[in-house]
Amino acid sequence: MITSAKIMRIVKGVFTITCLLFPLMLTQKPLINVKTILPFNVDGNAVVNFNPSIFLDGYKPLSIIQIGDSYVQAGFFADELRKLFAKRFGWDPASIGFVFPYSILKIHDPVGYKSSHLGQWSFNKINGSREPINAELSGAIVQTSDPKTVFWIRVSADNGTDTRFNRIRIFYQSLKGKVWPVANSNYPAKLIEKKHDYVVYEFESAVDSVCIAPNTNANFEIAISGLYLWDTQASLSLSTAGLNGATTIAYLNARLLDLKLKTIYSNLIILTLGTNNAYSNQFSSVRFAKSLQLIIDRIKRSAHNAAIILTTPNDHLLKSSQSNPNVDKVSEIMCRCAEYCNVAVWDFYSLMGGSGSIEKWMQQSLAAPDGIHLSTMGYQLQANLLFTALYNSNFIE
């Protein structure tokens, strides 16, 4: 049986990290000697089974989408990865891509933007749903029949890259009446495309916020499953689409996932799931492997020109006290499934040190006190490590 450790050992031409916490672009000062303090398998930092040459189109912007759970929804990892690409290639502006009004769900926004709302909204999530719902990348959907409803999205102005936008695509479903979403900002918005499931608006100049409202106050009902923000001058779009508590099994209930991946052009899709599967006391290796394979198949059919990278979850503690043996099983399955499905995998679990390594990360303030999530600095380190792995795999020249 091929284990994740064996897979990593056969990788050739890997790149050795130079003993720095942020070795690439952000600072010239060494902060932590990762070889002596943290148990990195530095010789294993590569993306396995990755052939990016057939996926890149030099005439289109680089588009990356990360789909996952609370690790993704927090946005720290994607925000840091966006900065690394932008700084390495001088790509400014850099689009923030897919966004969602998480304030309606009463949960936190990613670090790259903020949402707020007024009026009566309802929502539905894939978590705990017994049947598929009309959700897509975010795993959730919001809807309203209140004519006074509105929500706002504002991108962060101090995140190190210019993520303002001059175009917006809004994904929606008209459930009752002739209704569609309208976008407004500091500059007039021009409707340039209207389909039955999305509308596209263009602004005269780049803006940092947008207000979304129904086009009518007549008898109506509308559902919104997400927005896509971009700057037509940007060479990079890096989206983060996550949901707290999401599992591979839950994402199978996102009915519109396939359709929206066909609509959004992408070069690379990073799938970051498995932590919540492993944390469940009803964990099943068979169910996890089957659901993961089904998600990969759906992504490959809908985004057939995109490369897919699975990222194994970080080590974590059960009830803040003991290492979870299921994480090792999840990581092993992901590595084997990547090989079987002919997609790439980045084995972060092995790279960070495997079982028990989360405690050392906690000692160095690289993991949160809950023993499950990483800290802000930990996610930044993780992004640097993946950036290096992509470099080693010739995705970055």
Secondary structure, DSSP 8 states (H G I E B T S, - for coil): ---HHHHHHT--S-----S-SS-SSS-SS----HHHHS---GGG-S-BT--GGGT--TTS-EEEEEEESHHHHT-HHHHHHHHHHHHHHT--S-B-EEE--HHHHTS---TTEEEEEES--EEEESTT-SS-BS--TTSEEEEE--TT-EEEEEE-SSSSS---EEEEEEEEEEEESS--EEEE-SS-EEEEEE-SSEEEEEEEEEESEEEEEES--SS-EEEEEEEEEE-TT-SEEEEEEE-TT--HHHHTTBTTHHHHHHHS--SEEEEE--HHHHHSTT--HHHHHHHHHHHHHHHHHHSTTSEEEEE-----EETTTEE-HHHHHHHHHHHHHHHHHT-EEE-HHHHHTSTTHHHHHHHTT-B-TTSSSB-HHHHHHHHHHHHHHHHHTTS--
